[in-house]
Amino acid sequence: MMKRAIDYRDLLKQINEVEKIPCKAKEAGEFIKLFCQTPKNVRALTDFLDKGKEYFVIPGRAEKPVKVVIKGLPLDMDLDEIEAELTSKNFRVDKVIQLKKI
């Protein structure tokens, strides 16, 4: 995402045609959202924008943690045991909490 400038259409032409980085753009208020198909294109785009443009990157879904709820476990089950079992099955565990009805 980058802040919309007066000459942003010229910048998009330069990105796509001169720099040969396939990139689509979508206007979002005062910002422009830039979309690339591959991680290689994203790196090339950020390298190009590092040369004097103000922008920020929103992490992809693959980088966001997955939250899971397991229903039907006994209330007195040890949380360390749950974490150990998930870890043994190659899940990355950040925390384990018990949700209780009040």
Jmol script that loads the backbone (N, CA, C; Angstrom):
load data "model"
ATOM      1  N   MET A   1       0.846  -1.163   0.000  1.00  0.00           N
ATOM      2  CA  MET A   1       0.000   0.000   0.000  1.00  0.00           C
ATOM      3  C   MET A   1       0.891   1.225   0.000  1.00  0.00           C
ATOM      4  N   MET A   2       0.512   2.203  -0.771  1.00  0.00           N
ATOM      5  CA  MET A   2       1.267   3.445  -0.749  1.00  0.00           C
ATOM      6  C   MET A   2       0.309   4.619  -0.858  1.00  0.00           C
ATOM      7  N   LYS A   3       0.754   5.723  -0.366  1.00  0.00           N
ATOM      8  CA  LYS A   3      -0.055   6.925  -0.385  1.00  0.00           C
ATOM      9  C   LYS A   3      -0.219   7.384  -1.837  1.00  0.00           C
ATOM     10  N   ARG A   4      -1.429   7.784  -2.181  1.00  0.00           N
ATOM     11  CA  ARG A   4      -1.695   8.200  -3.549  1.00  0.00           C
ATOM     12  C   ARG A   4      -1.044   9.560  -3.804  1.00  0.00           C
ATOM     13  N   ALA A   5      -0.277   9.634  -4.877  1.00  0.00           N
ATOM     14  CA  ALA A   5       0.343  10.886  -5.298  1.00  0.00           C
ATOM     15  C   ALA A   5      -0.348  11.353  -6.576  1.00  0.00           C
ATOM     16  N   ILE A   6      -0.073  12.567  -6.965  1.00  0.00           N
ATOM     17  CA  ILE A   6      -0.682  13.113  -8.179  1.00  0.00           C
ATOM     18  C   ILE A   6      -0.256  12.303  -9.407  1.00  0.00           C
ATOM     19  N   ASP A   7       0.989  11.865  -9.421  1.00  0.00           N
ATOM     20  CA  ASP A   7       1.541  11.160 -10.579  1.00  0.00           C
ATOM     21  C   ASP A   7       1.536   9.635 -10.414  1.00  0.00           C
ATOM     22  N   TYR A   8       0.604   9.085  -9.636  1.00  0.00           N
ATOM     23  CA  TYR A   8       0.645   7.650  -9.360  1.00  0.00           C
ATOM     24  C   TYR A   8       0.409   6.806 -10.616  1.00  0.00           C
ATOM     25  N   ARG A   9      -0.340   7.306 -11.582  1.00  0.00           N
ATOM     26  CA  ARG A   9      -0.555   6.546 -12.821  1.00  0.00           C
ATOM     27  C   ARG A   9       0.763   6.406 -13.608  1.00  0.00           C
ATOM     28  N   ASP A  10       1.565   7.467 -13.618  1.00  0.00           N
ATOM     29  CA  ASP A  10       2.879   7.386 -14.267  1.00  0.00           C
ATOM     30  C   ASP A  10       3.776   6.402 -13.531  1.00  0.00           C
ATOM     31  N   LEU A  11       3.678   6.387 -12.214  1.00  0.00           N
ATOM     32  CA  LEU A  11       4.468   5.453 -11.414  1.00  0.00           C
ATOM     33  C   LEU A  11       4.066   4.008 -11.715  1.00  0.00           C
ATOM     34  N   LEU A  12       2.762   3.755 -11.858  1.00  0.00           N
ATOM     35  CA  LEU A  12       2.290   2.404 -12.199  1.00  0.00           C
ATOM     36  C   LEU A  12       2.781   1.971 -13.579  1.00  0.00           C
ATOM     37  N   LYS A  13       2.783   2.902 -14.535  1.00  0.00           N
ATOM     38  CA  LYS A  13       3.328   2.585 -15.860  1.00  0.00           C
ATOM     39  C   LYS A  13       4.804   2.229 -15.753  1.00  0.00           C
ATOM     40  N   GLN A  14       5.531   2.991 -14.964  1.00  0.00           N
ATOM     41  CA  GLN A  14       6.962   2.723 -14.800  1.00  0.00           C
ATOM     42  C   GLN A  14       7.182   1.356 -14.160  1.00  0.00           C
ATOM     43  N   ILE A  15       6.379   1.020 -13.141  1.00  0.00           N
ATOM     44  CA  ILE A  15       6.514  -0.279 -12.466  1.00  0.00           C
ATOM     45  C   ILE A  15       6.248  -1.414 -13.452  1.00  0.00           C
ATOM     46  N   ASN A  16       5.156  -1.314 -14.203  1.00  0.00           N
ATOM     47  CA  ASN A  16       4.746  -2.399 -15.097  1.00  0.00           C
ATOM     48  C   ASN A  16       5.559  -2.472 -16.388  1.00  0.00           C
ATOM     49  N   GLU A  17       5.834  -1.327 -17.000  1.00  0.00           N
ATOM     50  CA  GLU A  17       6.456  -1.335 -18.321  1.00  0.00           C
ATOM     51  C   GLU A  17       7.976  -1.178 -18.288  1.00  0.00           C
ATOM     52  N   VAL A  18       8.482  -0.258 -17.486  1.00  0.00           N
ATOM     53  CA  VAL A  18       9.924  -0.014 -17.460  1.00  0.00           C
ATOM     54  C   VAL A  18      10.628  -1.030 -16.568  1.00  0.00           C
ATOM     55  N   GLU A  19      10.128  -1.208 -15.353  1.00  0.00           N
ATOM     56  CA  GLU A  19      10.759  -2.134 -14.399  1.00  0.00           C
ATOM     57  C   GLU A  19      10.354  -3.589 -14.658  1.00  0.00           C
ATOM     58  N   LYS A  20       9.326  -3.814 -15.479  1.00  0.00           N
ATOM     59  CA  LYS A  20       8.840  -5.160 -15.826  1.00  0.00           C
ATOM     60  C   LYS A  20       8.394  -5.967 -14.603  1.00  0.00           C
ATOM     61  N   ILE A  21       7.726  -5.279 -13.667  1.00  0.00           N
ATOM     62  CA  ILE A  21       7.168  -5.940 -12.486  1.00  0.00           C
ATOM     63  C   ILE A  21       5.659  -6.001 -12.686  1.00  0.00           C
ATOM     64  N   PRO A  22       5.096  -7.190 -12.996  1.00  0.00           N
ATOM     65  CA  PRO A  22       3.646  -7.273 -13.185  1.00  0.00           C
ATOM     66  C   PRO A  22       2.922  -6.954 -11.878  1.00  0.00           C
ATOM     67  N   CYS A  23       2.152  -5.888 -11.912  1.00  0.00           N
ATOM     68  CA  CYS A  23       1.533  -5.396 -10.689  1.00  0.00           C
ATOM     69  C   CYS A  23       0.197  -4.753 -11.041  1.00  0.00           C
ATOM     70  N   LYS A  24      -0.829  -5.077 -10.275  1.00  0.00           N
ATOM     71  CA  LYS A  24      -2.142  -4.450 -10.447  1.00  0.00           C
ATOM     72  C   LYS A  24      -2.355  -3.483  -9.290  1.00  0.00           C
ATOM     73  N   ALA A  25      -3.153  -2.460  -9.531  1.00  0.00           N
ATOM     74  CA  ALA A  25      -3.396  -1.446  -8.506  1.00  0.00           C
ATOM     75  C   ALA A  25      -4.893  -1.248  -8.307  1.00  0.00           C
ATOM     76  N   LYS A  26      -5.249  -0.915  -7.069  1.00  0.00           N
ATOM     77  CA  LYS A  26      -6.644  -0.631  -6.741  1.00  0.00           C
ATOM     78  C   LYS A  26      -6.657   0.582  -5.821  1.00  0.00           C
ATOM     79  N   GLU A  27      -7.501   1.539  -6.137  1.00  0.00           N
ATOM     80  CA  GLU A  27      -7.603   2.734  -5.306  1.00  0.00           C
ATOM     81  C   GLU A  27      -8.385   2.404  -4.049  1.00  0.00           C
ATOM     82  N   ALA A  28      -7.878   2.910  -2.911  1.00  0.00           N
ATOM     83  CA  ALA A  28      -8.537   2.692  -1.622  1.00  0.00           C
ATOM     84  C   ALA A  28      -8.447   3.992  -0.824  1.00  0.00           C
ATOM     85  N   GLY A  29      -9.359   4.906  -1.118  1.00  0.00           N
ATOM     86  CA  GLY A  29      -9.327   6.187  -0.435  1.00  0.00           C
ATOM     87  C   GLY A  29      -8.094   6.972  -0.842  1.00  0.00           C
ATOM     88  N   GLU A  30      -7.307   7.379   0.140  1.00  0.00           N
ATOM     89  CA  GLU A  30      -6.092   8.136  -0.156  1.00  0.00           C
ATOM     90  C   GLU A  30      -4.887   7.233  -0.416  1.00  0.00           C
ATOM     91  N   PHE A  31      -5.119   5.927  -0.480  1.00  0.00           N
ATOM     92  CA  PHE A  31      -4.038   4.975  -0.711  1.00  0.00           C
ATOM     93  C   PHE A  31      -4.249   4.213  -2.014  1.00  0.00           C
ATOM     94  N   ILE A  32      -3.171   3.609  -2.493  1.00  0.00           N
ATOM     95  CA  ILE A  32      -3.203   2.723  -3.644  1.00  0.00           C
ATOM     96  C   ILE A  32      -2.740   1.352  -3.160  1.00  0.00           C
ATOM     97  N   LYS A  33      -3.559   0.327  -3.373  1.00  0.00           N
ATOM     98  CA  LYS A  33      -3.164  -1.038  -3.031  1.00  0.00           C
ATOM     99  C   LYS A  33      -2.516  -1.654  -4.254  1.00  0.00           C
ATOM    100  N   LEU A  34      -1.314  -2.183  -4.081  1.00  0.00           N
ATOM    101  CA  LEU A  34      -0.582  -2.815  -5.174  1.00  0.00           C
ATOM    102  C   LEU A  34      -0.572  -4.319  -4.958  1.00  0.00           C
ATOM    103  N   PHE A  35      -0.919  -5.069  -5.999  1.00  0.00           N
ATOM    104  CA  PHE A  35      -1.011  -6.523  -5.903  1.00  0.00           C
ATOM    105  C   PHE A  35      -0.067  -7.167  -6.905  1.00  0.00           C
ATOM    106  N   CYS A  36       0.757  -8.089  -6.435  1.00  0.00           N
ATOM    107  CA  CYS A  36       1.656  -8.874  -7.286  1.00  0.00           C
ATOM    108  C   CYS A  36       1.279 -10.347  -7.149  1.00  0.00           C
ATOM    109  N   GLN A  37       1.576 -11.130  -8.182  1.00  0.00           N
ATOM    110  CA  GLN A  37       1.197 -12.541  -8.192  1.00  0.00           C
ATOM    111  C   GLN A  37       2.179 -13.441  -7.449  1.00  0.00           C
ATOM    112  N   THR A  38       3.455 -13.110  -7.471  1.00  0.00           N
ATOM    113  CA  THR A  38       4.454 -14.005  -6.891  1.00  0.00           C
ATOM    114  C   THR A  38       5.279 -13.281  -5.834  1.00  0.00           C
ATOM    115  N   PRO A  39       5.842 -14.029  -4.885  1.00  0.00           N
ATOM    116  CA  PRO A  39       6.732 -13.412  -3.891  1.00  0.00           C
ATOM    117  C   PRO A  39       7.950 -12.737  -4.537  1.00  0.00           C
ATOM    118  N   LYS A  40       8.420 -13.280  -5.642  1.00  0.00           N
ATOM    119  CA  LYS A  40       9.556 -12.669  -6.352  1.00  0.00           C
ATOM    120  C   LYS A  40       9.187 -11.268  -6.846  1.00  0.00           C
ATOM    121  N   ASN A  41       7.975 -11.122  -7.377  1.00  0.00           N
ATOM    122  CA  ASN A  41       7.511  -9.817  -7.841  1.00  0.00           C
ATOM    123  C   ASN A  41       7.311  -8.852  -6.679  1.00  0.00           C
ATOM    124  N   VAL A  42       6.858  -9.363  -5.538  1.00  0.00           N
ATOM    125  CA  VAL A  42       6.685  -8.515  -4.353  1.00  0.00           C
ATOM    126  C   VAL A  42       8.040  -7.968  -3.913  1.00  0.00           C
ATOM    127  N   ARG A  43       9.055  -8.839  -3.887  1.00  0.00           N
ATOM    128  CA  ARG A  43      10.405  -8.385  -3.506  1.00  0.00           C
ATOM    129  C   ARG A  43      10.938  -7.348  -4.480  1.00  0.00           C
ATOM    130  N   ALA A  44      10.724  -7.579  -5.780  1.00  0.00           N
ATOM    131  CA  ALA A  44      11.179  -6.618  -6.787  1.00  0.00           C
ATOM    132  C   ALA A  44      10.463  -5.284  -6.613  1.00  0.00           C
ATOM    133  N   LEU A  45       9.174  -5.326  -6.321  1.00  0.00           N
ATOM    134  CA  LEU A  45       8.405  -4.097  -6.120  1.00  0.00           C
ATOM    135  C   LEU A  45       8.877  -3.347  -4.883  1.00  0.00           C
ATOM    136  N   THR A  46       9.087  -4.053  -3.774  1.00  0.00           N
ATOM    137  CA  THR A  46       9.556  -3.369  -2.563  1.00  0.00           C
ATOM    138  C   THR A  46      10.965  -2.812  -2.756  1.00  0.00           C
ATOM    139  N   ASP A  47      11.824  -3.516  -3.497  1.00  0.00           N
ATOM    140  CA  ASP A  47      13.153  -2.984  -3.802  1.00  0.00           C
ATOM    141  C   ASP A  47      13.042  -1.693  -4.607  1.00  0.00           C
ATOM    142  N   PHE A  48      12.127  -1.664  -5.565  1.00  0.00           N
ATOM    143  CA  PHE A  48      11.916  -0.464  -6.371  1.00  0.00           C
ATOM    144  C   PHE A  48      11.364   0.676  -5.511  1.00  0.00           C
ATOM    145  N   LEU A  49      10.367   0.385  -4.669  1.00  0.00           N
ATOM    146  CA  LEU A  49       9.744   1.429  -3.848  1.00  0.00           C
ATOM    147  C   LEU A  49      10.677   1.931  -2.753  1.00  0.00           C
ATOM    148  N   ASP A  50      11.669   1.126  -2.369  1.00  0.00           N
ATOM    149  CA  ASP A  50      12.640   1.560  -1.363  1.00  0.00           C
ATOM    150  C   ASP A  50      13.466   2.755  -1.844  1.00  0.00           C
ATOM    151  N   LYS A  51      13.464   2.984  -3.131  1.00  0.00           N
ATOM    152  CA  LYS A  51      14.257   4.078  -3.704  1.00  0.00           C
ATOM    153  C   LYS A  51      13.492   5.393  -3.659  1.00  0.00           C
ATOM    154  N   GLY A  52      12.912   5.717  -2.525  1.00  0.00           N
ATOM    155  CA  GLY A  52      12.323   7.037  -2.350  1.00  0.00           C
ATOM    156  C   GLY A  52      10.816   7.134  -2.276  1.00  0.00           C
ATOM    157  N   LYS A  53      10.101   6.034  -2.282  1.00  0.00           N
ATOM    158  CA  LYS A  53       8.640   6.085  -2.162  1.00  0.00           C
ATOM    159  C   LYS A  53       8.224   5.659  -0.769  1.00  0.00           C
ATOM    160  N   GLU A  54       7.174   6.278  -0.276  1.00  0.00           N
ATOM    161  CA  GLU A  54       6.640   5.924   1.039  1.00  0.00           C
ATOM    162  C   GLU A  54       5.566   4.861   0.854  1.00  0.00           C
ATOM    163  N   TYR A  55       5.728   3.720   1.531  1.00  0.00           N
ATOM    164  CA  TYR A  55       4.797   2.606   1.390  1.00  0.00           C
ATOM    165  C   TYR A  55       4.848   1.739   2.641  1.00  0.00           C
ATOM    166  N   PHE A  56       3.899   0.819   2.761  1.00  0.00           N
ATOM    167  CA  PHE A  56       3.968  -0.208   3.797  1.00  0.00           C
ATOM    168  C   PHE A  56       3.379  -1.493   3.242  1.00  0.00           C
ATOM    169  N   VAL A  57       3.810  -2.608   3.826  1.00  0.00           N
ATOM    170  CA  VAL A  57       3.421  -3.932   3.344  1.00  0.00           C
ATOM    171  C   VAL A  57       2.499  -4.584   4.364  1.00  0.00           C
ATOM    172  N   ILE A  58       1.395  -5.130   3.874  1.00  0.00           N
ATOM    173  CA  ILE A  58       0.474  -5.887   4.717  1.00  0.00           C
ATOM    174  C   ILE A  58       0.858  -7.353   4.580  1.00  0.00           C
ATOM    175  N   PRO A  59       1.151  -8.047   5.679  1.00  0.00           N
ATOM    176  CA  PRO A  59       1.571  -9.448   5.566  1.00  0.00           C
ATOM    177  C   PRO A  59       0.484 -10.326   4.953  1.00  0.00           C
ATOM    178  N   GLY A  60       0.922 -11.340   4.227  1.00  0.00           N
ATOM    179  CA  GLY A  60      -0.015 -12.272   3.610  1.00  0.00           C
ATOM    180  C   GLY A  60      -0.677 -13.172   4.632  1.00  0.00           C
ATOM    181  N   ARG A  61      -1.691 -13.879   4.199  1.00  0.00           N
ATOM    182  CA  ARG A  61      -2.436 -14.760   5.101  1.00  0.00           C
ATOM    183  C   ARG A  61      -1.584 -15.892   5.636  1.00  0.00           C
ATOM    184  N   ALA A  62      -0.608 -16.317   4.872  1.00  0.00           N
ATOM    185  CA  ALA A  62       0.251 -17.422   5.313  1.00  0.00           C
ATOM    186  C   ALA A  62       1.073 -17.039   6.539  1.00  0.00           C
ATOM    187  N   GLU A  63       1.302 -15.753   6.732  1.00  0.00           N
ATOM    188  CA  GLU A  63       2.108 -15.299   7.867  1.00  0.00           C
ATOM    189  C   GLU A  63       1.282 -15.057   9.122  1.00  0.00           C
ATOM    190  N   LYS A  64      -0.032 -15.004   8.988  1.00  0.00           N
ATOM    191  CA  LYS A  64      -0.887 -14.758  10.142  1.00  0.00           C
ATOM    192  C   LYS A  64      -1.118 -16.074  10.886  1.00  0.00           C
ATOM    193  N   PRO A  65      -1.187 -16.023  12.217  1.00  0.00           N
ATOM    194  CA  PRO A  65      -1.395 -17.268  12.970  1.00  0.00           C
ATOM    195  C   PRO A  65      -2.807 -17.822  12.783  1.00  0.00           C
ATOM    196  N   VAL A  66      -2.909 -19.125  12.903  1.00  0.00           N
ATOM    197  CA  VAL A  66      -4.198 -19.804  12.832  1.00  0.00           C
ATOM    198  C   VAL A  66      -4.654 -20.068  14.263  1.00  0.00           C
ATOM    199  N   LYS A  67      -5.880 -19.687  14.556  1.00  0.00           N
ATOM    200  CA  LYS A  67      -6.426 -19.918  15.890  1.00  0.00           C
ATOM    201  C   LYS A  67      -7.394 -21.087  15.814  1.00  0.00           C
ATOM    202  N   VAL A  68      -7.281 -21.997  16.777  1.00  0.00           N
ATOM    203  CA  VAL A  68      -8.074 -23.220  16.757  1.00  0.00           C
ATOM    204  C   VAL A  68      -8.781 -23.394  18.098  1.00  0.00           C
ATOM    205  N   VAL A  69     -10.028 -23.844  18.053  1.00  0.00           N
ATOM    206  CA  VAL A  69     -10.787 -24.182  19.252  1.00  0.00           C
ATOM    207  C   VAL A  69     -11.084 -25.669  19.203  1.00  0.00           C
ATOM    208  N   ILE A  70     -10.759 -26.377  20.273  1.00  0.00           N
ATOM    209  CA  ILE A  70     -11.034 -27.806  20.355  1.00  0.00           C
ATOM    210  C   ILE A  70     -12.165 -27.986  21.365  1.00  0.00           C
ATOM    211  N   LYS A  71     -13.286 -28.511  20.900  1.00  0.00           N
ATOM    212  CA  LYS A  71     -14.445 -28.677  21.774  1.00  0.00           C
ATOM    213  C   LYS A  71     -14.490 -30.095  22.318  1.00  0.00           C
ATOM    214  N   GLY A  72     -15.121 -30.255  23.454  1.00  0.00           N
ATOM    215  CA  GLY A  72     -15.393 -31.572  23.999  1.00  0.00           C
ATOM    216  C   GLY A  72     -14.302 -32.139  24.897  1.00  0.00           C
ATOM    217  N   LEU A  73     -13.294 -31.350  25.226  1.00  0.00           N
ATOM    218  CA  LEU A  73     -12.255 -31.841  26.130  1.00  0.00           C
ATOM    219  C   LEU A  73     -12.735 -31.711  27.574  1.00  0.00           C
ATOM    220  N   PRO A  74     -12.292 -32.585  28.470  1.00  0.00           N
ATOM    221  CA  PRO A  74     -12.689 -32.474  29.875  1.00  0.00           C
ATOM    222  C   PRO A  74     -12.170 -31.170  30.494  1.00  0.00           C
ATOM    223  N   LEU A  75     -12.939 -30.619  31.433  1.00  0.00           N
ATOM    224  CA  LEU A  75     -12.555 -29.356  32.071  1.00  0.00           C
ATOM    225  C   LEU A  75     -11.266 -29.474  32.885  1.00  0.00           C
ATOM    226  N   ASP A  76     -10.990 -30.662  33.399  1.00  0.00           N
ATOM    227  CA  ASP A  76      -9.811 -30.816  34.255  1.00  0.00           C
ATOM    228  C   ASP A  76      -8.569 -31.295  33.486  1.00  0.00           C
ATOM    229  N   MET A  77      -8.607 -31.262  32.164  1.00  0.00           N
ATOM    230  CA  MET A  77      -7.462 -31.717  31.364  1.00  0.00           C
ATOM    231  C   MET A  77      -6.305 -30.737  31.519  1.00  0.00           C
ATOM    232  N   ASP A  78      -5.094 -31.272  31.620  1.00  0.00           N
ATOM    233  CA  ASP A  78      -3.896 -30.466  31.823  1.00  0.00           C
ATOM    234  C   ASP A  78      -3.523 -29.736  30.526  1.00  0.00           C
ATOM    235  N   LEU A  79      -3.344 -28.421  30.608  1.00  0.00           N
ATOM    236  CA  LEU A  79      -3.018 -27.616  29.441  1.00  0.00           C
ATOM    237  C   LEU A  79      -1.639 -27.958  28.879  1.00  0.00           C
ATOM    238  N   ASP A  80      -0.708 -28.316  29.752  1.00  0.00           N
ATOM    239  CA  ASP A  80       0.629 -28.712  29.295  1.00  0.00           C
ATOM    240  C   ASP A  80       0.562 -29.990  28.463  1.00  0.00           C
ATOM    241  N   GLU A  81      -0.343 -30.876  28.821  1.00  0.00           N
ATOM    242  CA  GLU A  81      -0.518 -32.123  28.079  1.00  0.00           C
ATOM    243  C   GLU A  81      -1.064 -31.842  26.672  1.00  0.00           C
ATOM    244  N   ILE A  82      -1.998 -30.904  26.584  1.00  0.00           N
ATOM    245  CA  ILE A  82      -2.550 -30.524  25.274  1.00  0.00           C
ATOM    246  C   ILE A  82      -1.444 -29.919  24.408  1.00  0.00           C
ATOM    247  N   GLU A  83      -0.672 -29.019  24.988  1.00  0.00           N
ATOM    248  CA  GLU A  83       0.412 -28.370  24.241  1.00  0.00           C
ATOM    249  C   GLU A  83       1.451 -29.393  23.778  1.00  0.00           C
ATOM    250  N   ALA A  84       1.811 -30.323  24.647  1.00  0.00           N
ATOM    251  CA  ALA A  84       2.798 -31.346  24.292  1.00  0.00           C
ATOM    252  C   ALA A  84       2.291 -32.226  23.151  1.00  0.00           C
ATOM    253  N   GLU A  85       1.018 -32.586  23.204  1.00  0.00           N
ATOM    254  CA  GLU A  85       0.449 -33.435  22.148  1.00  0.00           C
ATOM    255  C   GLU A  85       0.409 -32.704  20.802  1.00  0.00           C
ATOM    256  N   LEU A  86       0.019 -31.430  20.812  1.00  0.00           N
ATOM    257  CA  LEU A  86      -0.007 -30.654  19.567  1.00  0.00           C
ATOM    258  C   LEU A  86       1.397 -30.464  19.007  1.00  0.00           C
ATOM    259  N   THR A  87       2.355 -30.207  19.882  1.00  0.00           N
ATOM    260  CA  THR A  87       3.750 -30.039  19.465  1.00  0.00           C
ATOM    261  C   THR A  87       4.300 -31.333  18.881  1.00  0.00           C
ATOM    262  N   SER A  88       3.932 -32.467  19.466  1.00  0.00           N
ATOM    263  CA  SER A  88       4.409 -33.750  18.949  1.00  0.00           C
ATOM    264  C   SER A  88       3.859 -34.048  17.553  1.00  0.00           C
ATOM    265  N   LYS A  89       2.738 -33.404  17.200  1.00  0.00           N
ATOM    266  CA  LYS A  89       2.142 -33.577  15.877  1.00  0.00           C
ATOM    267  C   LYS A  89       2.561 -32.450  14.928  1.00  0.00           C
ATOM    268  N   ASN A  90       3.664 -31.764  15.281  1.00  0.00           N
ATOM    269  CA  ASN A  90       4.289 -30.718  14.452  1.00  0.00           C
ATOM    270  C   ASN A  90       3.437 -29.467  14.253  1.00  0.00           C
ATOM    271  N   PHE A  91       2.589 -29.142  15.231  1.00  0.00           N
ATOM    272  CA  PHE A  91       1.888 -27.870  15.224  1.00  0.00           C
ATOM    273  C   PHE A  91       2.720 -26.869  16.025  1.00  0.00           C
ATOM    274  N   ARG A  92       2.769 -25.630  15.544  1.00  0.00           N
ATOM    275  CA  ARG A  92       3.421 -24.579  16.328  1.00  0.00           C
ATOM    276  C   ARG A  92       2.381 -24.031  17.301  1.00  0.00           C
ATOM    277  N   VAL A  93       2.696 -24.083  18.584  1.00  0.00           N
ATOM    278  CA  VAL A  93       1.748 -23.671  19.617  1.00  0.00           C
ATOM    279  C   VAL A  93       2.276 -22.417  20.295  1.00  0.00           C
ATOM    280  N   ASP A  94       1.504 -21.326  20.219  1.00  0.00           N
ATOM    281  CA  ASP A  94       1.886 -20.094  20.911  1.00  0.00           C
ATOM    282  C   ASP A  94       1.340 -20.077  22.330  1.00  0.00           C
ATOM    283  N   LYS A  95       0.083 -20.488  22.483  1.00  0.00           N
ATOM    284  CA  LYS A  95      -0.494 -20.566  23.829  1.00  0.00           C
ATOM    285  C   LYS A  95      -1.695 -21.490  23.819  1.00  0.00           C
ATOM    286  N   VAL A  96      -1.989 -22.019  24.985  1.00  0.00           N
ATOM    287  CA  VAL A  96      -3.155 -22.888  25.169  1.00  0.00           C
ATOM    288  C   VAL A  96      -3.926 -22.324  26.351  1.00  0.00           C
ATOM    289  N   ILE A  97      -5.207 -22.074  26.134  1.00  0.00           N
ATOM    290  CA  ILE A  97      -6.050 -21.579  27.233  1.00  0.00           C
ATOM    291  C   ILE A  97      -7.309 -22.438  27.296  1.00  0.00           C
ATOM    292  N   GLN A  98      -7.925 -22.449  28.445  1.00  0.00           N
ATOM    293  CA  GLN A  98      -9.159 -23.199  28.666  1.00  0.00           C
ATOM    294  C   GLN A  98     -10.312 -22.217  28.708  1.00  0.00           C
ATOM    295  N   LEU A  99     -11.294 -22.418  27.834  1.00  0.00           N
ATOM    296  CA  LEU A  99     -12.510 -21.600  27.856  1.00  0.00           C
ATOM    297  C   LEU A  99     -13.526 -22.326  28.718  1.00  0.00           C
ATOM    298  N   LYS A 100     -14.063 -21.625  29.702  1.00  0.00           N
ATOM    299  CA  LYS A 100     -15.020 -22.249  30.620  1.00  0.00           C
ATOM    300  C   LYS A 100     -16.324 -21.470  30.595  1.00  0.00           C
ATOM    301  N   LYS A 101     -17.409 -22.215  30.689  1.00  0.00           N
ATOM    302  CA  LYS A 101     -18.722 -21.571  30.790  1.00  0.00           C
ATOM    303  C   LYS A 101     -18.915 -21.075  32.209  1.00  0.00           C
ATOM    304  N   ILE A 102     -19.482 -19.907  32.300  1.00  0.00           N
ATOM    305  CA  ILE A 102     -19.737 -19.349  33.648  1.00  0.00           C
ATOM    306  C   ILE A 102     -21.216 -19.307  33.905  1.00  0.00           C
TER     307      ILE A 102
END
end "model"
wireframe off; spacefill off
backbone 0.3
color backbone group
